[in-house]
């Protein structure tokens, strides 16, 4: 066997480094393909206190990326902050989308009430943040958004 003379700690260290490099490459590729990096330029984060925080939210960004149950959404006085946990996107910075760039739509399926928040801006992309009826109520209670 070709690995016979290599100490086990060295093999384990190499495997951990290889996995970390692969993970960073894959999550960066997802950020690039989805357009998250373009969005973080268009909607840079702002230091604003959150009025409400929604964990484990989902969004579809672009044609290829579904951020299912992994986003944190902070409802702030002048917009929404979207953030990906660092372990799932080391280089994906939080986005801060002002209220005037958010357009709610009814996306109910089979009688289950849910809402999509579409984002628009100078470089509009296909971004849809999905919220349950309960979470949409939390957002609209702290924002100028109205039910579609």
Buried (B, 14 or more C-beta within 10 A) or exposed (E): EEEEEEEEEEEEEEEEEEEEEEEEEEBBEBBBBBBBBBBBEBBEBEEBEBBBEBEEBBBBBBEEBBBEEBBBBBBBEEBBBBBBEEEBBBBBBBBBBBEEBBEBEEBEEEEEEBBBBBBEBEEEBEBBBBBBEEBBEBBBEBBEBEEE
